[in-house]
């Protein structure tokens, strides 16, 4: 390892190592080197060329610019010209249409560029709100990930990465409301053995933007826990999520303890599609669920 100007030891990376870090093929790195001059800046005689941290920073920036829709030639020029990395917030603001955001998110996830994904999601939510970001960007991205798995049995690691980022992002959007419109929190849960819980946190975050407080019980909520919370907190509305049909049972609202005033029960998720749900409200999406809960509060 070589030493930097400050005397610190610098890590030297092979083509394969850099390719893994930024999520491109080694052949792509060689093309960028040959075509745009973005290759290893240092070379010791008798050794293979290796990338230093500064090289890696420029290549990471180039890939992010390309993902954001910049042509490779322009991205290379910007990467070579900049002495410091372009802030991610500036890169993600350059999108003009939502389809570009979805495509960029998907490519960034495939390259495991967590920082790019988190910054893009934060910008989308700040600009369009949780409901807008969910319907226009997040759901289409989840669809692409699911399609890749269905067609090629690939991308399970991408799904897990995106799920973890989404859960944390939505959880962080839920803040303590000083003066919520509902003194008693809305109750949100995934029933039975349901493990898919991202929609729960998205709903809680979207309700928070409407000044509605909610309690999320999370995944795999049994009827006993749900009943105990209903008795103790007397929620004005209850949202029940079931992704899979095996977890969708009428008992999750039929066998709840009776309280006054009776809460409005809203269900969501494809698991309920084959169940008779005439006595409850089935939400067709995040916005619909928010509207139903808002109406239940008289707001």
C-alpha atoms as an extended CHARMM CRD file, in Angstrom:
* protein
*
       299  EXT
         1         1  UNK       CA              0.0000000000        0.0000000000        0.0000000000  PROA      1               0.0000000000
         2         2  UNK       CA              1.1670000000        3.5130000000       -0.8560000000  PROA      2               0.0000000000
         3         3  UNK       CA              1.0420000000        6.5260000000        1.4190000000  PROA      3               0.0000000000
         4         4  UNK       CA             -0.9820000000        9.6850000000        0.9040000000  PROA      4               0.0000000000
         5         5  UNK       CA              0.3330000000       13.2080000000        1.3300000000  PROA      5               0.0000000000
         6         6  UNK       CA             -0.7460000000       13.1370000000        4.9650000000  PROA      6               0.0000000000
         7         7  UNK       CA              1.2770000000        9.9990000000        5.5720000000  PROA      7               0.0000000000
         8         8  UNK       CA             -1.7360000000        7.6770000000        5.8520000000  PROA      8               0.0000000000
         9         9  UNK       CA             -1.6380000000        4.3430000000        4.0760000000  PROA      9               0.0000000000
        10        10  UNK       CA             -3.8770000000        4.3000000000        1.0100000000  PROA      10              0.0000000000
        11        11  UNK       CA             -5.7270000000        1.2060000000       -0.0680000000  PROA      11              0.0000000000
        12        12  UNK       CA             -4.9640000000        0.0990000000       -3.6310000000  PROA      12              0.0000000000
        13        13  UNK       CA             -7.7350000000       -1.7920000000       -5.3940000000  PROA      13              0.0000000000
        14        14  UNK       CA             -7.7710000000       -4.1430000000       -8.3590000000  PROA      14              0.0000000000
        15        15  UNK       CA            -10.1470000000       -3.7650000000      -11.3010000000  PROA      15              0.0000000000
        16        16  UNK       CA            -12.2840000000       -6.6010000000       -9.9290000000  PROA      16              0.0000000000
        17        17  UNK       CA            -12.4610000000       -5.0400000000       -6.4620000000  PROA      17              0.0000000000
        18        18  UNK       CA            -13.5230000000       -1.6360000000       -7.8110000000  PROA      18              0.0000000000
        19        19  UNK       CA            -16.0860000000       -3.2650000000      -10.1020000000  PROA      19              0.0000000000
        20        20  UNK       CA            -17.6810000000       -4.9940000000       -7.1100000000  PROA      20              0.0000000000
        21        21  UNK       CA            -17.7280000000       -1.7880000000       -5.0620000000  PROA      21              0.0000000000
        22        22  UNK       CA            -19.5050000000        0.3740000000       -7.6220000000  PROA      22              0.0000000000
        23        23  UNK       CA            -21.6300000000       -2.3390000000       -9.2280000000  PROA      23              0.0000000000
        24        24  UNK       CA            -20.3250000000       -2.5120000000      -12.7950000000  PROA      24              0.0000000000
        25        25  UNK       CA            -18.5250000000       -5.1650000000      -14.8250000000  PROA      25              0.0000000000
        26        26  UNK       CA            -14.7110000000       -5.1260000000      -14.9620000000  PROA      26              0.0000000000
        27        27  UNK       CA            -15.0190000000       -4.7620000000      -18.7440000000  PROA      27              0.0000000000
        28        28  UNK       CA            -16.9700000000       -1.5220000000      -18.1850000000  PROA      28              0.0000000000
        29        29  UNK       CA            -14.1450000000       -0.1120000000      -16.0690000000  PROA      29              0.0000000000
        30        30  UNK       CA            -11.6340000000       -0.9360000000      -18.7840000000  PROA      30              0.0000000000
        31        31  UNK       CA            -13.8760000000        0.7840000000      -21.3390000000  PROA      31              0.0000000000
        32        32  UNK       CA            -14.1270000000        3.8850000000      -19.1590000000  PROA      32              0.0000000000
        33        33  UNK       CA            -10.3450000000        3.8950000000      -18.8330000000  PROA      33              0.0000000000
        34        34  UNK       CA             -9.7590000000        3.5000000000      -22.5690000000  PROA      34              0.0000000000
        35        35  UNK       CA            -12.5290000000        5.8040000000      -23.7590000000  PROA      35              0.0000000000
        36        36  UNK       CA            -12.6460000000        8.5220000000      -21.1120000000  PROA      36              0.0000000000
        37        37  UNK       CA             -9.3100000000        8.3010000000      -19.3080000000  PROA      37              0.0000000000
        38        38  UNK       CA            -10.8760000000        7.2940000000      -15.9900000000  PROA      38              0.0000000000
        39        39  UNK       CA             -8.4380000000        4.5800000000      -15.0180000000  PROA      39              0.0000000000
        40        40  UNK       CA             -5.8880000000        3.9680000000      -12.2730000000  PROA      40              0.0000000000
        41        41  UNK       CA             -3.8930000000        7.1390000000      -11.7160000000  PROA      41              0.0000000000
        42        42  UNK       CA             -0.8160000000        5.4040000000      -10.3630000000  PROA      42              0.0000000000
        43        43  UNK       CA              1.2280000000        2.5090000000      -11.6630000000  PROA      43              0.0000000000
        44        44  UNK       CA              4.3000000000        0.8860000000      -10.1980000000  PROA      44              0.0000000000
        45        45  UNK       CA              6.6100000000       -0.9100000000      -12.5880000000  PROA      45              0.0000000000
        46        46  UNK       CA              6.2250000000       -4.6600000000      -12.5670000000  PROA      46              0.0000000000
        47        47  UNK       CA              2.7870000000       -4.5690000000      -10.9240000000  PROA      47              0.0000000000
        48        48  UNK       CA             -0.7610000000       -4.5560000000      -12.1880000000  PROA      48              0.0000000000
        49        49  UNK       CA             -2.3910000000       -1.1450000000      -12.2610000000  PROA      49              0.0000000000
        50        50  UNK       CA             -4.4310000000       -0.4680000000       -9.1570000000  PROA      50              0.0000000000
        51        51  UNK       CA             -6.9820000000        2.1670000000       -8.1970000000  PROA      51              0.0000000000
        52        52  UNK       CA             -6.4330000000        4.5820000000       -5.3250000000  PROA      52              0.0000000000
        53        53  UNK       CA             -9.2390000000        6.1280000000       -3.1920000000  PROA      53              0.0000000000
        54        54  UNK       CA             -9.3560000000        9.2340000000       -5.4030000000  PROA      54              0.0000000000
        55        55  UNK       CA             -9.8570000000        7.0520000000       -8.4910000000  PROA      55              0.0000000000
        56        56  UNK       CA            -12.6410000000        5.1840000000       -6.7230000000  PROA      56              0.0000000000
        57        57  UNK       CA            -14.3730000000        8.4480000000       -5.7650000000  PROA      57              0.0000000000
        58        58  UNK       CA            -14.3620000000        9.6350000000       -9.3870000000  PROA      58              0.0000000000
        59        59  UNK       CA            -15.6870000000        6.3130000000      -10.6750000000  PROA      59              0.0000000000
        60        60  UNK       CA            -18.4220000000        6.2580000000       -8.0320000000  PROA      60              0.0000000000
        61        61  UNK       CA            -19.4430000000        9.7640000000       -9.0340000000  PROA      61              0.0000000000
        62        62  UNK       CA            -19.4620000000        8.8100000000      -12.7320000000  PROA      62              0.0000000000
        63        63  UNK       CA            -21.6950000000        5.8210000000      -12.0980000000  PROA      63              0.0000000000
        64        64  UNK       CA            -24.1420000000        7.8870000000      -10.0340000000  PROA      64              0.0000000000
        65        65  UNK       CA            -24.3210000000       10.5430000000      -12.7380000000  PROA      65              0.0000000000
        66        66  UNK       CA            -25.0100000000        7.8860000000      -15.3830000000  PROA      66              0.0000000000
        67        67  UNK       CA            -27.7240000000        6.3620000000      -13.1870000000  PROA      67              0.0000000000
        68        68  UNK       CA            -29.2270000000        9.8550000000      -12.8860000000  PROA      68              0.0000000000
        69        69  UNK       CA            -29.4730000000       10.0950000000      -16.6830000000  PROA      69              0.0000000000
        70        70  UNK       CA            -26.2360000000       11.9030000000      -17.6230000000  PROA      70              0.0000000000
        71        71  UNK       CA            -24.4970000000       10.5520000000      -20.7470000000  PROA      71              0.0000000000
        72        72  UNK       CA            -21.3040000000        8.5740000000      -20.0430000000  PROA      72              0.0000000000
        73        73  UNK       CA            -19.1480000000       11.1510000000      -21.8600000000  PROA      73              0.0000000000
        74        74  UNK       CA            -20.5620000000       14.0720000000      -19.8550000000  PROA      74              0.0000000000
        75        75  UNK       CA            -20.4400000000       12.0680000000      -16.6340000000  PROA      75              0.0000000000
        76        76  UNK       CA            -16.7670000000       11.2990000000      -17.2400000000  PROA      76              0.0000000000
        77        77  UNK       CA            -15.9570000000       14.9540000000      -17.8620000000  PROA      77              0.0000000000
        78        78  UNK       CA            -17.7250000000       16.0270000000      -14.6680000000  PROA      78              0.0000000000
        79        79  UNK       CA            -16.0330000000       13.3030000000      -12.6510000000  PROA      79              0.0000000000
        80        80  UNK       CA            -12.5700000000       14.2410000000      -13.9380000000  PROA      80              0.0000000000
        81        81  UNK       CA            -13.1300000000       17.9810000000      -13.5060000000  PROA      81              0.0000000000
        82        82  UNK       CA            -14.3910000000       17.8640000000       -9.9290000000  PROA      82              0.0000000000
        83        83  UNK       CA            -11.8610000000       18.0420000000       -7.1240000000  PROA      83              0.0000000000
        84        84  UNK       CA            -14.5600000000       17.0000000000       -4.6690000000  PROA      84              0.0000000000
        85        85  UNK       CA            -17.5270000000       14.7010000000       -5.1560000000  PROA      85              0.0000000000
        86        86  UNK       CA            -20.7700000000       16.2430000000       -6.4060000000  PROA      86              0.0000000000
        87        87  UNK       CA            -23.3000000000       16.1490000000       -3.5410000000  PROA      87              0.0000000000
        88        88  UNK       CA            -25.8580000000       13.3850000000       -4.0080000000  PROA      88              0.0000000000
        89        89  UNK       CA            -28.6750000000       15.8570000000       -3.3560000000  PROA      89              0.0000000000
        90        90  UNK       CA            -27.6450000000       17.7990000000       -6.4440000000  PROA      90              0.0000000000
        91        91  UNK       CA            -27.5120000000       14.6600000000       -8.5960000000  PROA      91              0.0000000000
        92        92  UNK       CA            -30.9680000000       13.3790000000       -7.6470000000  PROA      92              0.0000000000
        93        93  UNK       CA            -32.5740000000       16.7850000000       -8.2580000000  PROA      93              0.0000000000
        94        94  UNK       CA            -31.7100000000       16.5430000000      -11.9510000000  PROA      94              0.0000000000
        95        95  UNK       CA            -34.4890000000       14.0270000000      -12.7030000000  PROA      95              0.0000000000
        96        96  UNK       CA            -37.2470000000       15.4590000000      -14.8650000000  PROA      96              0.0000000000
        97        97  UNK       CA            -39.8470000000       12.6510000000      -14.9550000000  PROA      97              0.0000000000
        98        98  UNK       CA            -40.8260000000        9.9860000000      -12.4580000000  PROA      98              0.0000000000
        99        99  UNK       CA            -39.9140000000        7.0980000000      -14.7870000000  PROA      99              0.0000000000
       100       100  UNK       CA            -36.3100000000        8.2950000000      -14.6770000000  PROA      100             0.0000000000
       101       101  UNK       CA            -36.3500000000        8.1550000000      -10.8920000000  PROA      101             0.0000000000
       102       102  UNK       CA            -37.6560000000        4.5870000000      -10.8950000000  PROA      102             0.0000000000
       103       103  UNK       CA            -35.0240000000        3.5140000000      -13.4170000000  PROA      103             0.0000000000
       104       104  UNK       CA            -32.2650000000        5.2220000000      -11.4440000000  PROA      104             0.0000000000
       105       105  UNK       CA            -33.3740000000        3.6710000000       -8.1520000000  PROA      105             0.0000000000
       106       106  UNK       CA            -33.4880000000        0.2180000000       -9.7010000000  PROA      106             0.0000000000
       107       107  UNK       CA            -30.0050000000        0.5560000000      -11.2020000000  PROA      107             0.0000000000
       108       108  UNK       CA            -28.6050000000        1.9530000000       -7.9510000000  PROA      108             0.0000000000
       109       109  UNK       CA            -30.0810000000       -0.9620000000       -6.0150000000  PROA      109             0.0000000000
       110       110  UNK       CA            -28.4920000000       -3.4170000000       -8.4270000000  PROA      110             0.0000000000
       111       111  UNK       CA            -25.1800000000       -1.6980000000       -7.7570000000  PROA      111             0.0000000000
       112       112  UNK       CA            -25.8420000000       -1.7120000000       -3.9790000000  PROA      112             0.0000000000
       113       113  UNK       CA            -25.4380000000        2.0760000000       -3.9030000000  PROA      113             0.0000000000
       114       114  UNK       CA            -27.2360000000        2.5650000000       -0.6300000000  PROA      114             0.0000000000
       115       115  UNK       CA            -26.3630000000        6.2490000000       -0.2790000000  PROA      115             0.0000000000
       116       116  UNK       CA            -27.8370000000        7.0560000000       -3.6980000000  PROA      116             0.0000000000
       117       117  UNK       CA            -31.0550000000        5.1700000000       -2.9140000000  PROA      117             0.0000000000
       118       118  UNK       CA            -31.4810000000        6.8220000000        0.4910000000  PROA      118             0.0000000000
       119       119  UNK       CA            -30.8110000000       10.3100000000       -0.8600000000  PROA      119             0.0000000000
       120       120  UNK       CA            -33.2000000000        9.8070000000       -3.7900000000  PROA      120             0.0000000000
       121       121  UNK       CA            -35.9780000000        8.5450000000       -1.5270000000  PROA      121             0.0000000000
       122       122  UNK       CA            -35.4720000000       11.4480000000        0.8810000000  PROA      122             0.0000000000
       123       123  UNK       CA            -35.7100000000       13.9450000000       -1.9840000000  PROA      123             0.0000000000
       124       124  UNK       CA            -38.8430000000       12.3080000000       -3.4110000000  PROA      124             0.0000000000
       125       125  UNK       CA            -40.5970000000       12.2750000000       -0.0450000000  PROA      125             0.0000000000
       126       126  UNK       CA            -39.6280000000       15.8630000000        0.7500000000  PROA      126             0.0000000000
       127       127  UNK       CA            -40.8700000000       16.9890000000       -2.6720000000  PROA      127             0.0000000000
       128       128  UNK       CA            -43.9930000000       14.8800000000       -3.1970000000  PROA      128             0.0000000000
       129       129  UNK       CA            -44.8380000000       13.5550000000        0.2620000000  PROA      129             0.0000000000
       130       130  UNK       CA            -44.9850000000        9.9280000000        1.3470000000  PROA      130             0.0000000000
       131       131  UNK       CA            -48.1510000000        9.2130000000       -0.6530000000  PROA      131             0.0000000000
       132       132  UNK       CA            -46.7560000000       10.6650000000       -3.8820000000  PROA      132             0.0000000000
       133       133  UNK       CA            -43.3690000000        8.9890000000       -3.5210000000  PROA      133             0.0000000000
       134       134  UNK       CA            -45.0220000000        5.6760000000       -2.6830000000  PROA      134             0.0000000000
       135       135  UNK       CA            -47.3710000000        5.5250000000       -5.6660000000  PROA      135             0.0000000000
       136       136  UNK       CA            -45.1100000000        7.1160000000       -8.3020000000  PROA      136             0.0000000000
       137       137  UNK       CA            -41.6710000000        5.7870000000       -7.3800000000  PROA      137             0.0000000000
       138       138  UNK       CA            -41.5530000000        3.1590000000       -4.6320000000  PROA      138             0.0000000000
       139       139  UNK       CA            -44.2890000000        0.8120000000       -5.8410000000  PROA      139             0.0000000000
       140       140  UNK       CA            -43.0150000000        0.8180000000       -9.4670000000  PROA      140             0.0000000000
       141       141  UNK       CA            -39.5020000000        0.0490000000       -8.1990000000  PROA      141             0.0000000000
       142       142  UNK       CA            -40.8100000000       -2.8290000000       -6.0930000000  PROA      142             0.0000000000
       143       143  UNK       CA            -42.6400000000       -4.0730000000       -9.1790000000  PROA      143             0.0000000000
       144       144  UNK       CA            -39.4100000000       -4.1280000000      -11.2020000000  PROA      144             0.0000000000
       145       145  UNK       CA            -37.6340000000       -6.0530000000       -8.4480000000  PROA      145             0.0000000000
       146       146  UNK       CA            -40.4830000000       -8.5570000000       -8.2240000000  PROA      146             0.0000000000
       147       147  UNK       CA            -40.5830000000       -8.9310000000      -12.0100000000  PROA      147             0.0000000000
       148       148  UNK       CA            -36.8650000000       -9.7400000000      -12.1080000000  PROA      148             0.0000000000
       149       149  UNK       CA            -37.3620000000      -12.4690000000       -9.5070000000  PROA      149             0.0000000000
       150       150  UNK       CA            -40.4190000000      -13.9010000000      -11.2390000000  PROA      150             0.0000000000
       151       151  UNK       CA            -38.7590000000      -14.0190000000      -14.6660000000  PROA      151             0.0000000000
       152       152  UNK       CA            -35.1790000000      -14.9270000000      -13.7860000000  PROA      152             0.0000000000
       153       153  UNK       CA            -35.1440000000      -15.9740000000      -10.1070000000  PROA      153             0.0000000000
       154       154  UNK       CA            -32.6120000000      -13.2160000000       -9.4780000000  PROA      154             0.0000000000
       155       155  UNK       CA            -32.4700000000      -10.1730000000       -7.2410000000  PROA      155             0.0000000000
       156       156  UNK       CA            -33.5250000000      -11.4930000000       -3.8250000000  PROA      156             0.0000000000
       157       157  UNK       CA            -30.6110000000       -9.5640000000       -2.2850000000  PROA      157             0.0000000000
       158       158  UNK       CA            -31.8250000000       -6.3830000000       -4.0210000000  PROA      158             0.0000000000
       159       159  UNK       CA            -35.3070000000       -6.8650000000       -2.5670000000  PROA      159             0.0000000000
       160       160  UNK       CA            -33.9210000000       -7.2990000000        0.9370000000  PROA      160             0.0000000000
       161       161  UNK       CA            -31.7250000000       -4.2160000000        0.6190000000  PROA      161             0.0000000000
       162       162  UNK       CA            -34.5940000000       -2.0560000000       -0.6320000000  PROA      162             0.0000000000
       163       163  UNK       CA            -36.9380000000       -3.4140000000        2.0390000000  PROA      163             0.0000000000
       164       164  UNK       CA            -34.4900000000       -2.5280000000        4.7970000000  PROA      164             0.0000000000
       165       165  UNK       CA            -33.9200000000        0.9680000000        3.3920000000  PROA      165             0.0000000000
       166       166  UNK       CA            -37.6580000000        1.5690000000        2.9650000000  PROA      166             0.0000000000
       167       167  UNK       CA            -38.4960000000        0.3740000000        6.4740000000  PROA      167             0.0000000000
       168       168  UNK       CA            -35.9090000000        2.6410000000        8.0570000000  PROA      168             0.0000000000
       169       169  UNK       CA            -36.7960000000        5.5990000000        5.8190000000  PROA      169             0.0000000000
       170       170  UNK       CA            -40.5040000000        5.3720000000        6.6430000000  PROA      170             0.0000000000
       171       171  UNK       CA            -39.8440000000        4.7530000000       10.3200000000  PROA      171             0.0000000000
       172       172  UNK       CA            -37.7140000000        7.8910000000       10.4600000000  PROA      172             0.0000000000
       173       173  UNK       CA            -40.5360000000        9.9240000000        8.8910000000  PROA      173             0.0000000000
       174       174  UNK       CA            -42.8160000000        9.1720000000       11.8330000000  PROA      174             0.0000000000
       175       175  UNK       CA            -42.2640000000       11.8820000000       14.4250000000  PROA      175             0.0000000000
       176       176  UNK       CA            -43.9820000000       12.6560000000       17.7000000000  PROA      176             0.0000000000
       177       177  UNK       CA            -46.8600000000       14.9840000000       16.9090000000  PROA      177             0.0000000000
       178       178  UNK       CA            -47.3720000000       17.8290000000       19.3710000000  PROA      178             0.0000000000
       179       179  UNK       CA            -51.0380000000       18.3680000000       18.5480000000  PROA      179             0.0000000000
       180       180  UNK       CA            -52.3970000000       15.4130000000       16.5280000000  PROA      180             0.0000000000
       181       181  UNK       CA            -55.9700000000       15.6130000000       15.3410000000  PROA      181             0.0000000000
       182       182  UNK       CA            -56.6930000000       12.2870000000       17.0600000000  PROA      182             0.0000000000
       183       183  UNK       CA            -56.1070000000       11.9940000000       20.8190000000  PROA      183             0.0000000000
       184       184  UNK       CA            -56.2340000000        8.1790000000       20.5130000000  PROA      184             0.0000000000
       185       185  UNK       CA            -53.7870000000        6.6530000000       18.0040000000  PROA      185             0.0000000000
       186       186  UNK       CA            -54.8700000000        4.6890000000       14.9570000000  PROA      186             0.0000000000
       187       187  UNK       CA            -53.8540000000        1.0280000000       15.2450000000  PROA      187             0.0000000000
       188       188  UNK       CA            -51.8470000000       -0.5480000000       12.3950000000  PROA      188             0.0000000000
       189       189  UNK       CA            -50.8420000000       -4.2220000000       12.1740000000  PROA      189             0.0000000000
       190       190  UNK       CA            -49.9120000000       -7.0720000000        9.8580000000  PROA      190             0.0000000000
       191       191  UNK       CA            -51.9790000000      -10.0580000000       10.9290000000  PROA      191             0.0000000000
       192       192  UNK       CA            -51.3090000000      -13.7630000000       11.4160000000  PROA      192             0.0000000000
       193       193  UNK       CA            -47.8640000000      -14.8360000000       10.2560000000  PROA      193             0.0000000000
       194       194  UNK       CA            -47.5810000000      -11.9180000000        7.8470000000  PROA      194             0.0000000000
       195       195  UNK       CA            -43.9540000000      -10.8030000000        7.5680000000  PROA      195             0.0000000000
       196       196  UNK       CA            -44.4150000000       -8.0530000000        4.9650000000  PROA      196             0.0000000000
       197       197  UNK       CA            -44.5180000000       -4.9030000000        7.0690000000  PROA      197             0.0000000000
       198       198  UNK       CA            -43.2150000000       -2.0900000000        4.8350000000  PROA      198             0.0000000000
       199       199  UNK       CA            -46.7680000000       -0.8770000000        3.9980000000  PROA      199             0.0000000000
       200       200  UNK       CA            -47.4410000000       -0.4700000000        7.7280000000  PROA      200             0.0000000000
       201       201  UNK       CA            -44.6190000000        2.0090000000        8.1820000000  PROA      201             0.0000000000
       202       202  UNK       CA            -45.4650000000        3.7710000000        4.9280000000  PROA      202             0.0000000000
       203       203  UNK       CA            -49.0310000000        4.2410000000        6.1670000000  PROA      203             0.0000000000
       204       204  UNK       CA            -47.8670000000        5.5110000000        9.5590000000  PROA      204             0.0000000000
       205       205  UNK       CA            -45.5280000000        7.9850000000        7.8240000000  PROA      205             0.0000000000
       206       206  UNK       CA            -48.2650000000        9.1530000000        5.4460000000  PROA      206             0.0000000000
       207       207  UNK       CA            -50.7080000000        9.6170000000        8.3380000000  PROA      207             0.0000000000
       208       208  UNK       CA            -48.0600000000       11.5670000000       10.2430000000  PROA      208             0.0000000000
       209       209  UNK       CA            -47.9500000000       14.0350000000        7.3360000000  PROA      209             0.0000000000
       210       210  UNK       CA            -51.6880000000       14.4820000000        7.8680000000  PROA      210             0.0000000000
       211       211  UNK       CA            -51.0960000000       15.1610000000       11.5850000000  PROA      211             0.0000000000
       212       212  UNK       CA            -52.5930000000       11.7770000000       12.5170000000  PROA      212             0.0000000000
       213       213  UNK       CA            -50.8050000000        9.7020000000       15.1370000000  PROA      213             0.0000000000
       214       214  UNK       CA            -50.6760000000        5.9220000000       14.8250000000  PROA      214             0.0000000000
       215       215  UNK       CA            -49.3390000000        2.9050000000       16.6850000000  PROA      215             0.0000000000
       216       216  UNK       CA            -47.6710000000        0.2390000000       14.5340000000  PROA      216             0.0000000000
       217       217  UNK       CA            -47.7280000000       -3.2570000000       16.0020000000  PROA      217             0.0000000000
       218       218  UNK       CA            -45.5890000000       -4.6040000000       13.1640000000  PROA      218             0.0000000000
       219       219  UNK       CA            -45.4270000000       -8.0030000000       11.5140000000  PROA      219             0.0000000000
       220       220  UNK       CA            -46.9840000000      -11.2590000000       12.7540000000  PROA      220             0.0000000000
       221       221  UNK       CA            -49.5080000000       -9.6470000000       15.0780000000  PROA      221             0.0000000000
       222       222  UNK       CA            -51.7010000000      -12.3310000000       16.6870000000  PROA      222             0.0000000000
       223       223  UNK       CA            -55.3770000000      -11.7500000000       17.4210000000  PROA      223             0.0000000000
       224       224  UNK       CA            -54.6560000000      -11.7530000000       21.1650000000  PROA      224             0.0000000000
       225       225  UNK       CA            -52.2330000000       -8.8390000000       20.9080000000  PROA      225             0.0000000000
       226       226  UNK       CA            -54.5510000000       -6.9400000000       18.5950000000  PROA      226             0.0000000000
       227       227  UNK       CA            -57.4910000000       -7.4470000000       20.9770000000  PROA      227             0.0000000000
       228       228  UNK       CA            -55.4750000000       -6.3120000000       23.9930000000  PROA      228             0.0000000000
       229       229  UNK       CA            -54.4430000000       -3.1110000000       22.2150000000  PROA      229             0.0000000000
       230       230  UNK       CA            -58.0120000000       -2.3930000000       21.1180000000  PROA      230             0.0000000000
       231       231  UNK       CA            -59.2250000000       -2.7420000000       24.7130000000  PROA      231             0.0000000000
       232       232  UNK       CA            -56.4590000000       -0.5870000000       26.1560000000  PROA      232             0.0000000000
       233       233  UNK       CA            -56.2080000000        2.1760000000       23.5610000000  PROA      233             0.0000000000
       234       234  UNK       CA            -59.7200000000        2.3140000000       22.0210000000  PROA      234             0.0000000000
       235       235  UNK       CA            -58.4460000000        3.3100000000       18.5600000000  PROA      235             0.0000000000
       236       236  UNK       CA            -60.7500000000        5.3190000000       16.2900000000  PROA      236             0.0000000000
       237       237  UNK       CA            -59.5820000000        3.2720000000       13.2940000000  PROA      237             0.0000000000
       238       238  UNK       CA            -57.7480000000       -0.0190000000       12.7430000000  PROA      238             0.0000000000
       239       239  UNK       CA            -55.7350000000       -0.9580000000        9.6640000000  PROA      239             0.0000000000
       240       240  UNK       CA            -55.0150000000       -4.6390000000        9.0290000000  PROA      240             0.0000000000
       241       241  UNK       CA            -52.4980000000       -5.7490000000        6.3900000000  PROA      241             0.0000000000
       242       242  UNK       CA            -52.2820000000       -9.1910000000        4.7370000000  PROA      242             0.0000000000
       243       243  UNK       CA            -49.9670000000       -9.7730000000        1.7980000000  PROA      243             0.0000000000
       244       244  UNK       CA            -50.6630000000      -13.5050000000        1.5820000000  PROA      244             0.0000000000
       245       245  UNK       CA            -54.0900000000      -15.2070000000        1.4970000000  PROA      245             0.0000000000
       246       246  UNK       CA            -53.1130000000      -17.6740000000        4.2340000000  PROA      246             0.0000000000
       247       247  UNK       CA            -52.9410000000      -14.7840000000        6.7170000000  PROA      247             0.0000000000
       248       248  UNK       CA            -56.2450000000      -13.1770000000        5.7480000000  PROA      248             0.0000000000
       249       249  UNK       CA            -59.0270000000      -14.2540000000        8.1140000000  PROA      249             0.0000000000
       250       250  UNK       CA            -62.2430000000      -12.4910000000        9.1080000000  PROA      250             0.0000000000
       251       251  UNK       CA            -61.5810000000      -13.2600000000       12.7720000000  PROA      251             0.0000000000
       252       252  UNK       CA            -59.1340000000      -10.3490000000       12.8880000000  PROA      252             0.0000000000
       253       253  UNK       CA            -62.0750000000       -7.9600000000       12.9280000000  PROA      253             0.0000000000
       254       254  UNK       CA            -65.0220000000      -10.2130000000       13.7950000000  PROA      254             0.0000000000
       255       255  UNK       CA            -63.4980000000      -11.3550000000       17.0890000000  PROA      255             0.0000000000
       256       256  UNK       CA            -62.1570000000       -8.0240000000       18.2940000000  PROA      256             0.0000000000
       257       257  UNK       CA            -63.5810000000       -6.8140000000       21.6300000000  PROA      257             0.0000000000
       258       258  UNK       CA            -66.5540000000       -4.4860000000       21.3220000000  PROA      258             0.0000000000
       259       259  UNK       CA            -65.7960000000       -0.8860000000       22.2540000000  PROA      259             0.0000000000
       260       260  UNK       CA            -67.6660000000        2.3870000000       21.9760000000  PROA      260             0.0000000000
       261       261  UNK       CA            -67.4130000000        4.1980000000       19.7400000000  PROA      261             0.0000000000
       262       262  UNK       CA            -66.7550000000        1.3400000000       17.3510000000  PROA      262             0.0000000000
       263       263  UNK       CA            -63.5390000000        1.8280000000       15.3350000000  PROA      263             0.0000000000
       264       264  UNK       CA            -63.5590000000        1.8310000000       11.5450000000  PROA      264             0.0000000000
       265       265  UNK       CA            -61.7350000000       -1.2390000000       10.2790000000  PROA      265             0.0000000000
       266       266  UNK       CA            -59.7520000000       -0.7820000000        7.0790000000  PROA      266             0.0000000000
       267       267  UNK       CA            -57.9440000000       -3.7060000000        5.4630000000  PROA      267             0.0000000000
       268       268  UNK       CA            -55.2110000000       -3.6480000000        2.8500000000  PROA      268             0.0000000000
       269       269  UNK       CA            -53.0950000000       -6.0310000000        0.8190000000  PROA      269             0.0000000000
       270       270  UNK       CA            -53.7460000000       -8.6650000000       -1.8690000000  PROA      270             0.0000000000
       271       271  UNK       CA            -54.2440000000      -11.3680000000        0.7570000000  PROA      271             0.0000000000
       272       272  UNK       CA            -57.8110000000      -10.1940000000        1.3400000000  PROA      272             0.0000000000
       273       273  UNK       CA            -58.8760000000      -10.5340000000       -2.3030000000  PROA      273             0.0000000000
       274       274  UNK       CA            -60.5810000000      -13.9090000000       -1.8210000000  PROA      274             0.0000000000
       275       275  UNK       CA            -62.2470000000      -13.0210000000        1.5010000000  PROA      275             0.0000000000
       276       276  UNK       CA            -65.7570000000      -11.6280000000        1.9660000000  PROA      276             0.0000000000
       277       277  UNK       CA            -65.0150000000       -8.1580000000        3.2990000000  PROA      277             0.0000000000
       278       278  UNK       CA            -68.4170000000       -6.4890000000        2.9830000000  PROA      278             0.0000000000
       279       279  UNK       CA            -68.5100000000       -5.4350000000        6.6410000000  PROA      279             0.0000000000
       280       280  UNK       CA            -65.1560000000       -3.6050000000        6.5220000000  PROA      280             0.0000000000
       281       281  UNK       CA            -63.4730000000       -1.1840000000        4.1260000000  PROA      281             0.0000000000
       282       282  UNK       CA            -60.8790000000       -2.5470000000        1.7310000000  PROA      282             0.0000000000
       283       283  UNK       CA            -58.2730000000        0.0610000000        0.7840000000  PROA      283             0.0000000000
       284       284  UNK       CA            -57.0440000000       -0.1120000000       -2.8050000000  PROA      284             0.0000000000
       285       285  UNK       CA            -53.8030000000        1.6930000000       -2.0280000000  PROA      285             0.0000000000
       286       286  UNK       CA            -51.9540000000        3.9260000000        0.3980000000  PROA      286             0.0000000000
       287       287  UNK       CA            -53.8450000000        7.0880000000       -0.5070000000  PROA      287             0.0000000000
       288       288  UNK       CA            -57.2050000000        5.3200000000       -0.1890000000  PROA      288             0.0000000000
       289       289  UNK       CA            -56.2380000000        3.9480000000        3.2290000000  PROA      289             0.0000000000
       290       290  UNK       CA            -55.2390000000        7.4310000000        4.3880000000  PROA      290             0.0000000000
       291       291  UNK       CA            -58.5140000000        8.9030000000        3.1350000000  PROA      291             0.0000000000
       292       292  UNK       CA            -60.6130000000        6.2640000000        4.8880000000  PROA      292             0.0000000000
       293       293  UNK       CA            -58.7790000000        6.7240000000        8.1710000000  PROA      293             0.0000000000
       294       294  UNK       CA            -58.9640000000       10.5010000000        7.9030000000  PROA      294             0.0000000000
       295       295  UNK       CA            -62.7330000000       10.2770000000        7.3610000000  PROA      295             0.0000000000
       296       296  UNK       CA            -63.0690000000        7.9520000000       10.3430000000  PROA      296             0.0000000000
       297       297  UNK       CA            -61.5440000000       10.7000000000       12.4780000000  PROA      297             0.0000000000
       298       298  UNK       CA            -64.0390000000       13.2220000000       11.1530000000  PROA      298             0.0000000000
       299       299  UNK       CA            -61.2440000000       15.3120000000        9.6430000000  PROA      299             0.0000000000
